[in-house]
Amino acid sequence: MNRYEIIIYWSEEDAAFVAEVPELPGCMAHGDSYEKALKSAKNAIRLWIDTAKEFGDPIPKPKGRKLVFA
């Protein structure tokens, strides 16, 4: 599994948890629980990458985060 950042938050408007993948434009998912939103986001990432490959579009590498200890 690729290690893309997934941001999950509650949306009052949608009455659901929304999961966004900022490094993959337009890649989002939702669920009625945090866990379901995360599972849907992982599936959305796979579909996003498969579609990009099919059309020969570039696939961004996960940026990840570096931990800095002071």
Order of alpha helices (4+ residues) and beta strands (2+ residues): beta-beta-beta-alpha
